[in-house]
Amino acid sequence: MKKTMKKLTTLLAAAALTFTLAGCSNSSAEGADSGGEAESVEWPATKNIEIICPANAGSGTDGVCRALASHWGKMFPDHNFTVINDASGGYTVAYEKGRNSDTDGSTILVGTPSMLITYYFGVYDHLVTDPEEFQIINCIKLESDMAAVCVKADSPYETLDDLVEAAKENPNSISVGTGSGNIVYAGTVNIENALGCTFRKVDGADNNERITNLLGGFNDWAYLTPQVADQYVQTGDIRILAYADNQRSVNYPDIPCFEELGYPLSYQVPTGYILCANPGLSEEMAEAISSTLPGLKDDSMWKTLLNTTFKGGSWEYEEREEGIQTVKDMQIFCDDLGLGV
């Protein structure tokens, strides 16, 4: 049964403060001058900053965390930025590290939409959009490829119609790796709604696990982005039946999309990385950290990430208010999809 939503309070109050970044120094925050100007807030205020990554090394989330560490390390060379990977407890251990961290900006959690989905499924009791639970710093909303329906090269399912027909004849028997209560699960539910059938959802929380289970014959299809599946397509091990969007991928235009195959999707699965921290982190400090993000687009590690893991992807900085709304839109997606029911 879906958990009762906590009543959300209004987040954004206009702040008439001037924020100053400590580019290459360790100096402390400057006080207000004699003219009565508002006190400026600097970040980082401490020597060591931990970036909590709720995923294993080598994952897309890990790549984003390391690109942030690279960017911030160049921006603040007198400070140490360390990525801490922790995928235990269905990622909830990492969530708790971020939620219960110090309030000085020394710990930043880089979450994903799975933070919301674990809440809806009762796996995690704390809602990221509740200001009493987390302080949202901003959201890095990537524009990148959606997932695709992938099968083993020798699969009996030659087309998406073949897969749908088999699933309708035998509900909950055609297997797909999703994990429990994560964004892949939500994306699969979105696909089921479009196709009008149900699949048997089994373990497959990360790309490596889903690929291994598909190639090993344990799963009938896999939820993978085209760029992740591409190397296996090139070696003749995987075939892509359809791109799970209502228009073709710009990067893989030869893959037919759901809508043209007669299965329009009602929702686009949200993507983005939620930068958040202890709810006691001040609005001023959250704004100061957010204001360091624009230069990320120029970092070499970030550019490499967009050319590999998120091939052909793009990102433009959003003001903090827009970023918070992006996270709220993720919550609307969960509501509309009926997750956790």
N, C-alpha and C positions, 0 to 999 in steps of 0.2 A: 504494500500500500504506500502510495507516495507520502513522503514525510511532509508534515505541515510546515509551510514556509514561515521562517521567522519574519516578522514585520521589519521591513527595511526603512531606515531613517534617511532623510535627505543628506547626501554627501557633500555637495559642493557649496561652500560659502565663499563669496568673493573675498580674496585676500589682498589688502592694499599694502603689500610688502615688496621690497626690491630684493631680488635674490642674486647673490654674488658667488661665482664658482672659484674655488681655490685651485687654479690651474696647475701651478708647479711649486706650491709652497705648502708648508705645514702650519701656516699661521692660523690662529683661532679666529672665531667669528668676531667681526668688528662691532663695537657698540654703536648706539645711536649717537649722532653728532649733536653739537650744541644747538643746532637749528631744529631739533625735534624730529628728524627723519626717522622712519621705522628702522629697527635693527635688522641688518642683513643676516642671512643664514648661509653658512658654507657647508659643503659636503665634499669629501668625507671629513668628519671630525675626529675619527680614530685612525690609527696606523693600519690596522688589519681589517679587511672587509671580506666576509664570506658570502659567496654566491651559492645558494642551495639549489641543487639540480635534482628534481624528483624523477630521475631516469639514469640508466646505465651509461657509462662512457661509450662514445661512438654513436649515440642516438642523435636525432635532430635537436632535441631539447638540450642535450649536452653541447652540441655545436653552437647553439645560441648563447648558452652560458659562457662558453670559452671565448666567443667573439666579444661578448660584453666585457669579460676580464681583460682581453687584449685592448679594447678601446679605452676602458677606464685606466688601465695600466699606463698607456701612453699619455692620457690626459692628466693623470695624477701620479707621476713617476716616483714620488716619495712615499707612496702607499702600496700595500700588498693586497692583491685581489686573488682569492683562492676559490676554485670551484670544488664544492663538496657534493659528490654523487651519492644518492641514497634512494634506491627503488624499492626498498623493503616495505612490507605492510601495505602493498597496493599503492605505493607512493605516499601513504598517509604519514609515515614517520618524517619524511622531508617536510610535508605540509606543517606538521606540528613544530618542527625546528624553526620554521619561518614565523609561525604564529606566536610562539613563545620566546622569540629572540629579544635582544636588547632593543630599546627604543631610540637608539642614537644613529641608526642608519648603517650599523656595522654588519648587519645580516639582511640579505635580500633573497627572497624566494622567487624563483622563476617557474611559475606554474603554467598549466595548459587548461583547455576546457574540461579536461578530466577532473579538475578540482571541483567543478560544479556537478559533474555526472556522478562522482563518488558520493556526493551529498545526497543526490536524488535516490540513489540505490541503498542508502543507509550504511554505506561503508565508512563514511566520514561525517562527523556531526557538525562541522563548522562550515558555514557558507561564505565564500570569498567576497560576495557582494554585500555582506552585512558589515557595516563599519565598526560594530562592536567585536567582530571576529578578526578582521584583517584591515589593514590600510593599503589600498591600491595605489601604487605609484604611477603606473601607466600600463599600456598594453602594446606590445609589438605585433601589430596585425599584418601578417604576411599575405601577399597576393601570390598564390602559387597553385600548382595543379591539385585538383581534387583526386580522390581515389579512383581506381578502376577495378572491374571484376576480372580476376585473373584465374586461369585454370592451368593444370599441367598439360604439357604439349600433347600427350596421348589421351587426354580426357575424352569421354564420349560426348561431351557437350561442345558442339561445334559453334553454336551461336548462343546469344543471350536467351532467345526464345526456347532453345533446347533446355537450358538450365531452369527457366521458369516453369516449363511444362512438367519437368521431373519433380520440381518442388511442390507444384500444385497437386500432382498425383500422390505424392508421399510427403505431406506436411511434416516439418521438423525432422526430416531425415537427411537432407542434403546439408553437409557440414561446412562450416566456415569458422576460421579462427578469429576470435574477437577479444578474449579476455572477459573480465566481468566489470561492468560499470565504468568503462573508459570511453574515449572518443571514438575508437574503432567500433565499439558496441553500438554507440549512438548512430554512427554512420551506416552501420548494417541495418539498423531498424529503419532508418530513412530510406534505404534501398528496398527493404521489404515492403514498405508502404507503397513505393512507386511500382513495384513488380506485382503486388497483390498476392504474395506468398510468404511463407515463413521458413527459416532455415534453422538447423541445429547448430547453436552457437557453442563452440568449445574453446579451450585455452588457446591463446595466441595474442598475447598482449603487445609484443613488439614485432618489428619486421622480420628479424632473423627467425623467430619462432614460427611465424606464419609461413615463411618461405620453406623452412625445413619440413614442416608438416604437410605442406602442399606437395613438394617434390617427393616426400616419402610416401605419398598416397593416403595419409591420415585425414586430410581435409579435401573436400570436393572443389572448393574455390577459396581464393584469398583476396582480402581487401588490401590492396597495395597501390601506391601512386605509380604512374607510368615510369617515372625516373628510377624508382627502386626496382621495379620489375624489368627494366630495359635490358640489363646485362644478361638476364636469364632468357629473355626473348631472343637476344642476339645469339645465344648459344643453343637455341632450339629446345629449351627446357620448359618454357612457359609461353602460353598464348593469352592475349588480352581480348576478352569478349566485348567489353564496352567501357566507356569512360563515364563515370557517375556524375554527370553534370548535364545541364540542358543545352550546352553548346560545346563544340569540340575544343580540345586542348590546343592552345597556340603552339606548344612545344611538340605535341604529338598529333598533328592534324589528321593522320590516317586512321585514328581510332574512332569508330562511330560513338556518338553520345546517346544517352538514355532517351532524350526527347525524340530524336529522329528515328529511334527504334520503337517508338510508341509507348515509352514509359517515362513521362515527364516527372521530374522530382519536385516536390512541394517546397523543399527547403535546401539550402546550401549549407553543408556542415561547416560550422565556424572554425576558423583557424586563428591562432594568436598565442602569444606568450605573455602571461600575466605577471608583471613585476609587482610584488606585494611584500608586506612585512607585518610586524606586530601592530595591532590596532592602536597602540600608544604612540607610534611614530607620528610626529606632528605634521600637520598639513604643509607647513612651511618647509620642513625637511623633505617631505614627499615631492613637493614642487621643485625643490632644488635638485633632487636626484633626477627627476623627470627631465629637467632642462639640460641635463648632460647628454641626452640620447641622440640629438640630431646628427652629431659627428660619427655615430656608429656606421652610417652608410658609406663612409670613406675608409673604414678599417679593412685591411687586406684580408683578415680572417673572415670577416663578414662577407666580403665580395666572393671569396672562395666558396663559402657556404651556399650562396645564391647560385653558384655555377655547378654545384655538385648535389648535395642533399636536397636542396630546393631549386633544382635546375630551372632556369628561366623565371624564377620568382622575383618579386620586387617588394620594396617596403618604403613607405614615406612616413616621416615622423608625424604623429598626431599630438596635438596639445593634450594635456593631462585630462581635461574634461571629456574630450572625444574618446580617449583611451578607456576611461571609466565606463563610458556609454557602450563601447565595444564589448566589455565584459558583461554588462547588463544584457546586451543583445544575445550573448551566449546563453544566459539564463532563460531568456524568452524562447530560444530554440529548444531547450530542455523542456520547458513548460508545454510548448506546442506539440512536441513529439510524444508527450505523455510518458516520459521516462519514469521508471520506478513504480509504475502502477502494477 
